[in-house]
Structures are given as C-alpha cells and as structure tokens.
Amino acid sequence: MTLVKTSVLTAVSTIIKVFTAFVINKVISIYIGPSGLALIGQLQDFNSIIMNFATGAINNGVVKYTAEYKDNMSEKGKIFSTALIITVVSSIIVALGLYLFDKNLSILILKTDRYANIFSIFGFTIILFALNTLFMSILNGQKEIKKFILINIISSLLSLVLTSFLIIQYSLEGALMALVLNQSIVFFVTVFFITKSNWFAIKYFLQGIDKISLIKLGKYSLMALTSIIMVPASYLIIRNYIGEHLGWNNAGYWQGIWYISSMYLMVITTSLGVYYLPKLSEIKDKKKLKFEIISGYKIIMPLVIVIAFSIYLFREYVIYFAFTNKFLPMLELFKWQLIGDVIKIASWLLSYLMIAKAMTKIFIVSEIAFSSSFVLLSILLIQQFGLIGVTYAFTINYSMYFLFTIIYFRKVIYEQ
C-alpha cells in the first residue's frame, strides 16, 4: 500500500476522530472550562507516560519486526510471544503502583486527592489498555490497514459516547474517568478483529520469552521510554509552570492551542505511524530510502502548510467551533504554534529513520537534549514575553531539531 492510499484511508479515520474529539472538547469547554481542560491535559500526559511503562515501551519494535519478518511466521511468533509476556508483566507492575499510590498521584498530577479513585480504576483497566496497544501494533506491522483503521473509527465513536455521557453526568470527574476507561473497552473490539486474521493462532503467543527477540525489543523499549518520559514530562513541567506563574486559565489556553495542533496534525502523524515505520523498516537500499523520504516531503509538506495556513486565517472561528468565547485569549498563540507545527513535521519525516533503523543512542540523546531545551526555552521566554513565549520556544526548539536531523541524516542517507 502506498503513502497516498494509506494517507487517504487514515484521513477518513482521522476526520472521524477529529470530529468526535472536537465534540468532546466542546462539551468540556461548556461544562468544565479552561482550568478543567488544563487538568485533563495533565492526566493525558501522565497516561502517555504510564501506558508506555505498562506496555514495556515495545510497540514500535513490535511494528518494525512484524513488518520485517513478514514472510517468516516462526520469527514473528517469537516476537509476539516475547512481547505478550513483557506487556503482561509490565502492566501488572504498573497496576500495583497505581493502586498503592493513588492519593499521592492524584495530588501530584491533579493537585488534590479528590481524584484518587481515578488512579485506582486506571490500575484495574491498564492491562486491557496495554494488550489493546500490543494487538494494534501487530495489526500495523502486518499492514492490515483496513482493520487497523476500522478499529480506530470504532474507538473514536465509543469515546465520543462514553466521554460525553460521563462529562454531562459528572463534569470534570467524568472526563477524567473517561480517560482511564476508553481503551479498555476497545480491547474487546480489537480482539474480535485480530482473531479473524489469517495469520492469527494462539500458539504464536505461547512460546515463552526468546532472548534474541527480547534484546531486539529492548532497544525499542529504551528509545520509547526515553521519548515517553521526556516529551510528556516536559509538557507537564511547562503546563505546571504556566499554571503556577500565569494562572490555570492560561495553562488551559496553552492546552487548547496544543489540542488544535494535535488534532489537525493527526492525519499526518497517523500516516507516518501506519505507513512510514513499517515501510522504512523494510527498506535496505539507500537509494530506495532516499526516494521514500523525498516522496514523503513532496506529498506531506504542502498538505501541512495549506492546513496550517487555513487554520491561521480562520483561527477565531476555530476557537468558537472547538471551544467557547472563554478561550478567545488563545488567538495570540496561533501564529508561532502553527509555524512550529510545520517545522515539526518536516523534522519528523527524517527522524522516523531513528525508529525504523533502531538508532538507539542517537535517538535517546536527541530526545533528552531537545525535550530539555524546550522546557528551558519555554521558562525563559514565558518570563520574557508571557504566555506567547511558549509558542516562541516551540518554534525555536523544532527549528534546532530540524537542523540537527538534516545534518545527521545527510551523512546516514547520502554517504554511500
């Protein structure tokens, strides 16, 4: 399947996901407001961190080796079985931590112990989250794109119904509850589809741990853990800094602009994850690698630029559509956030090679360096310019990251 076909299919799924997300966001804006949105953002980032621990952070590795061993079921079986054991053990350990430290986590993340039950419930459901993520990674690696996308569509619709209902019934607590329940329900949908696949057999998941597969997946675990600790942690730190120094409404405005970015870029990032990672993992020849990357720039960058520019032109209408007039102070954040988004995708088209080719050391170093620089730049520029400073920091940081990827991958790709 080509990048264009994959992009079209993922676009359908993403449009549905964006629509449902906008409806959910509108409900949040009406029933909870900017400060509540900021707390939801805090829990979302915490969920991102904890979910990677619960899965052993091996999902990109599962995608890569499932794709790489596409015609070798024996090797894939070793990957599947090893990945399942890692996921189950990791999720049980994380679940215990959530149970034991529910009040502490509630105070740390949500600034009150009132929501300790949210973390307890998350501990109960997290194994289903983790298994769902593993099975979706296998579907991705198998290039069963239609099933992968259909499950995502069902997930979006279930999320819309469940989240809207819980918010209307229980306000902020309902929104937080939905965050820790959604994927556990989708797990049963994923199991239904995956068991219908021709390649599926329980025996492939019951072969125990294979040492070589464990080492291979371990490299991806190191990369993913670095990324998932550094990136959401940097957002947590920045949002907390904004909340404490500029007020939690301002933290909510930043969460709002970040939300808009993540929604429209989802079409691109989903295509990269679904198409690029398995494709780049397969390619061994440098000429083919160059061609694939150049094709990506030709197809994706014009699309990103057009969408970003359109959002900037209609930014006020976007706020009214996605939020309420309480979020109008977000207007000043659009320009540099959208410029940063374009640069971000330009850099990601190259940086995906680190994941596809298991470049563990350089990936870890770059994630630590640029996540740290984002935090430092944000604090410095917020002090200097106020809330808009965080968007300056975002653009500057991704400009530096893009320059880094150009310099590094020019050597990797173009030197024969």
C-alpha positions in Angstrom: 0.0 0.0 0.0 1.4 3.4 -1.0 1.7 6.5 1.2 -1.1 8.2 -0.7 -3.5 5.3 -0.3 -2.6 4.9 3.4 -3.0 8.7 3.9 -6.5 8.6 2.3 -7.6 5.7 4.5 -6.1 7.2 7.6 -7.6 10.5 6.7 -11.1 9.0 6.9 -10.3 7.6 10.3 -8.7 10.8 11.4 -11.5 13.0 10.2 -13.9 10.9 12.3 -11.5 11.1 15.3 -11.1 14.8 14.9 -14.8 15.4 14.7 -15.5 13.3 17.8 -12.7 15.0 19.6 -14.0 18.4 18.7 -17.4 17.4 20.0 -15.9 16.1 23.2 -13.8 19.3 23.5 -16.9 21.4 23.0 -18.6 19.5 25.8 -15.5 20.0 28.0 -15.5 23.7 27.3 -19.1 24.2 28.2 -19.2 22.0 31.3 -15.7 22.4 32.7 -13.9 25.5 31.2 -10.2 26.4 30.6 -8.9 25.4 34.1 -10.5 22.0 33.8 -9.1 21.5 30.3 -5.6 22.1 31.8 -6.1 19.3 34.4 -7.4 17.0 31.7 -4.2 17.7 29.8 -2.2 16.9 32.9 -3.9 13.5 33.2 -3.5 12.8 29.4 0.3 13.4 29.6 0.5 11.2 32.7 -1.4 8.5 30.9 1.0 8.7 28.0 3.9 8.1 30.3 2.4 5.4 32.4 1.0 3.5 29.3 4.5 3.1 27.9 5.7 1.6 31.1 2.7 -0.7 31.1 3.5 -2.0 27.6 7.2 -2.2 28.2 7.5 0.6 25.6 8.0 -2.1 22.9 5.2 -1.1 20.4 7.4 0.5 17.7 9.6 -2.6 18.0 6.7 -4.9 17.5 5.6 -2.9 14.4 9.1 -3.0 13.0 9.9 -6.7 13.5 6.3 -7.8 12.5 6.9 -5.9 9.2 10.5 -7.0 8.8 9.6 -10.7 9.3 6.5 -10.5 7.1 7.2 -13.9 5.4 8.7 -15.6 8.4 6.0 -16.7 10.8 8.5 -18.6 13.0 10.4 -15.4 13.8 7.2 -13.4 14.2 5.9 -15.9 16.7 9.0 -15.3 18.9 8.3 -11.6 18.7 4.6 -12.0 19.5 5.2 -14.3 22.5 8.0 -12.3 24.0 6.0 -9.1 23.5 3.0 -10.6 25.2 5.0 -11.6 28.3 6.7 -8.2 28.5 3.3 -6.5 28.3 1.5 -8.6 30.9 4.4 -8.4 33.4 4.9 -4.6 32.9 1.2 -3.8 33.2 0.8 -5.8 36.4 3.7 -3.9 38.0 2.3 -0.6 36.9 -1.2 -1.5 38.1 0.2 -2.2 41.6 1.9 1.2 41.6 -1.4 2.9 40.6 -3.3 1.1 43.4 -0.7 1.8 46.1 0.0 5.4 45.3 -3.4 6.6 44.1 -3.7 9.5 46.5 -0.1 10.6 46.0 -0.5 10.5 42.2 -3.8 12.5 42.4 -2.1 15.2 44.4 1.0 15.2 42.2 -0.9 15.3 38.8 -4.2 16.9 39.6 -3.3 19.0 42.7 -5.9 17.3 45.0 -6.5 13.8 46.5 -10.1 14.1 45.5 -9.5 12.1 42.3 -7.5 9.2 43.9 -10.3 6.8 42.7 -9.4 7.7 39.0 -5.9 6.2 39.5 -7.3 3.1 41.2 -9.7 2.5 38.3 -6.8 3.0 35.9 -4.8 0.4 37.8 -7.7 -2.1 37.2 -8.1 -1.4 33.5 -4.5 -0.8 32.4 -3.7 -4.3 31.4 -6.6 -4.1 28.8 -5.1 -0.8 27.6 -1.7 -2.4 27.3 -2.9 -5.5 25.5 -5.0 -3.4 23.1 -1.9 -1.4 22.2 0.1 -4.6 21.6 -2.5 -6.1 19.3 -2.9 -2.8 17.4 0.9 -2.7 16.9 0.8 -6.2 15.4 -2.0 -5.2 13.0 0.0 -2.2 12.0 3.1 -4.3 11.3 1.0 -6.9 9.4 -0.1 -4.0 7.2 -3.8 -4.8 7.9 -4.5 -1.2 7.4 -8.3 -1.6 6.9 -8.8 -3.4 10.1 -6.4 -1.0 11.9 -8.4 2.0 10.7 -11.8 0.4 11.4 -10.9 -0.3 15.0 -9.7 3.3 15.3 -13.0 4.6 14.0 -15.0 2.4 16.4 -12.7 3.6 19.2 -13.4 7.2 18.3 -17.2 6.7 18.3 -17.1 4.8 21.6 -15.0 7.5 23.1 -17.5 10.2 22.0 -20.5 8.4 23.6 -18.7 7.4 26.8 -16.9 10.7 27.4 -19.8 12.9 26.6 -22.1 10.9 28.9 -19.6 11.0 31.8 -18.9 14.7 31.4 -22.5 15.6 31.3 -23.2 13.4 34.4 -20.1 14.0 36.4 -18.4 17.1 35.0 -14.6 17.1 35.4 -14.5 13.8 37.3 -16.4 12.2 34.4 -13.9 13.5 31.9 -11.0 12.1 33.9 -12.9 8.8 34.3 -13.4 8.5 30.5 -9.6 8.9 30.0 -8.9 5.7 32.0 -11.8 3.6 30.6 -11.9 4.2 26.8 -9.2 1.9 25.5 -10.1 -0.9 27.9 -13.5 -1.2 26.2 -11.9 -1.0 22.7 -9.7 -4.0 23.7 -12.6 -6.4 23.1 -13.2 -4.9 19.7 -9.6 -5.4 18.7 -9.6 -9.0 19.9 -12.6 -9.7 17.7 -10.9 -8.4 14.6 -7.4 -9.8 15.3 -8.8 -13.4 15.8 -10.4 -13.1 12.3 -7.0 -12.6 10.7 -5.5 -15.5 8.6 -2.1 -15.3 10.4 -3.6 -15.4 13.9 -3.0 -18.5 16.0 -2.8 -18.7 19.8 0.3 -20.9 19.6 2.3 -17.9 18.3 1.7 -16.1 21.6 2.6 -19.0 23.9 6.2 -19.7 23.0 7.7 -18.1 26.1 10.5 -15.5 26.0 13.0 -15.6 23.2 16.3 -14.0 24.3 17.2 -12.6 20.9 13.7 -11.1 20.5 14.0 -9.7 24.0 17.2 -7.9 23.1 15.7 -6.5 19.9 12.6 -5.3 21.6 14.7 -3.9 24.4 16.3 -1.4 22.1 12.9 0.0 21.2 11.9 -0.1 24.8 14.9 2.2 25.7 14.0 4.6 22.9 10.3 4.7 23.7 10.8 5.1 27.4 13.2 8.0 26.8 10.7 9.6 24.5 7.6 9.0 26.6 9.3 10.2 29.8 10.9 13.3 28.3 8.2 14.5 26.0 5.1 14.3 28.2 7.2 15.2 31.2 8.3 18.4 29.5 4.7 19.2 28.8 3.7 18.5 32.4 6.5 20.8 33.6 5.6 23.6 31.2 1.9 23.4 31.9 2.5 23.4 35.6 4.9 26.4 35.3 2.2 28.3 33.3 -0.5 27.4 35.9 1.6 28.4 38.9 3.0 31.7 37.4 0.3 32.8 34.9 -2.8 31.0 36.3 -4.5 27.8 35.3 -6.8 29.5 32.8 -3.6 30.4 30.9 -2.5 26.8 31.2 -5.9 25.9 29.7 -5.3 28.3 26.7 -2.0 26.6 26.0 -3.6 23.2 26.3 -6.2 24.4 23.8 -3.8 25.5 21.2 -1.8 22.3 21.7 -5.1 20.4 21.3 -5.8 22.1 18.0 -2.3 21.3 16.7 -2.6 17.6 17.7 -6.0 17.3 16.0 -5.1 18.6 12.6 -1.7 17.0 12.6 -3.2 13.7 13.4 -3.8 12.9 9.7 -0.1 13.3 9.1 1.3 11.6 12.2 -1.1 8.7 11.8 0.0 8.2 8.2 3.6 8.3 9.4 3.0 5.7 12.0 0.9 3.4 9.9 2.8 3.6 6.6 6.3 5.1 7.3 7.5 2.9 10.2 6.8 -0.5 8.5 7.9 0.8 5.1 11.2 2.3 6.3 11.8 -0.8 8.4 11.6 -3.0 5.2 13.9 -0.9 3.0 17.6 -1.8 3.0 18.8 0.0 -0.1 19.8 3.7 0.4 18.5 4.8 -3.0 15.1 3.5 -2.2 15.3 5.1 1.2 16.1 8.5 -0.3 13.2 8.1 -2.8 10.7 7.2 0.0 11.8 10.2 2.1 11.7 12.6 -0.8 8.2 11.3 -1.8 7.1 11.9 1.8 8.2 15.6 1.6 6.5 16.1 -1.7 3.2 14.7 -0.5 3.0 15.7 3.1 4.7 19.1 3.5 2.4 21.0 1.0 -0.6 19.5 2.9 0.7 20.6 6.3 1.4 24.1 5.1 -2.0 24.5 3.5 -3.9 23.2 6.6 -1.8 25.3 9.0 -2.3 28.5 6.9 -6.1 27.8 6.7 -6.4 27.4 10.4 -4.5 30.7 10.9 -6.8 32.5 8.6 -9.9 31.2 10.4 -8.4 31.0 13.9 -11.3 32.9 15.6 -13.9 30.6 14.0 -11.8 27.6 15.1 -11.9 28.7 18.7 -15.7 29.2 18.6 -16.2 25.9 16.9 -13.8 23.9 19.2 -14.3 25.8 22.4 -16.2 28.8 23.7 -15.6 32.6 23.8 -13.8 32.0 27.1 -10.9 30.7 25.0 -10.5 33.8 22.8 -7.2 34.8 24.6 -5.8 31.8 22.7 -5.8 34.0 19.5 -2.3 35.3 20.0 -0.8 31.8 20.3 -1.8 30.6 16.8 0.9 32.2 14.6 4.0 30.7 16.1 2.4 27.5 17.2 1.4 26.8 13.6 4.8 27.7 12.2 6.3 25.3 14.7 3.9 22.6 13.6 5.1 22.8 10.0 8.8 22.6 11.1 7.9 19.8 13.5 6.5 17.6 10.7 9.5 18.4 8.4 11.8 17.1 11.1 9.7 14.1 11.9 9.9 12.9 8.2 13.6 12.4 8.8 13.6 11.4 12.5 11.4 8.4 11.8 14.5 6.8 10.5 15.9 6.6 14.0 13.0 4.4 15.0 12.8 2.4 11.7 16.5 1.6 11.9 16.8 1.2 15.6 19.3 4.0 16.1 19.1 3.7 19.8 21.9 6.0 21.0 21.3 9.0 18.8 17.5 8.8 19.4 18.0 8.8 23.2 20.5 11.6 23.2 18.3 13.8 20.8 15.1 13.2 22.8 16.8 14.2 26.1 18.5 17.2 24.6 15.6 18.7 22.7 12.9 18.0 25.4 15.2 19.7 28.0 15.8 22.6 25.7 12.0 23.0 25.1 11.5 23.3 28.9 14.3 25.7 29.4 13.4 27.9 26.4 9.7 27.9 27.5 10.5 29.1 31.0 12.9 31.8 29.8 10.6 33.1 27.1 7.4 32.9 29.3 9.3 35.1 31.8 10.2 37.5 29.0 7.0 37.6 26.9 4.3 36.0 28.9 2.1 33.1 27.6 3.0 33.7 23.9 6.6 32.9 24.9 5.8 29.2 25.0 5.0 29.2 21.3 8.2 31.0 20.5 10.0 28.3 22.4 8.2 25.6 20.5 9.2 27.0 17.1 12.8 27.7 18.0 13.2 24.3 19.5 11.8 22.4 16.5 13.9 24.6 14.2 17.0 23.4 16.0 15.8 19.8 15.9 15.1 20.1 12.1 18.6 21.4 11.6 20.0 18.5 13.6 18.1 15.9 11.6 19.3 17.4 8.3 22.9 17.4 9.4 22.8 13.9 10.9 20.8 12.1 8.3 22.6 13.7 5.3 25.5 11.6 6.5 23.4 8.5 7.0 21.5 8.5 3.8 23.7 10.3 1.2 27.1 8.9 2.1 27.4 5.6 0.2 
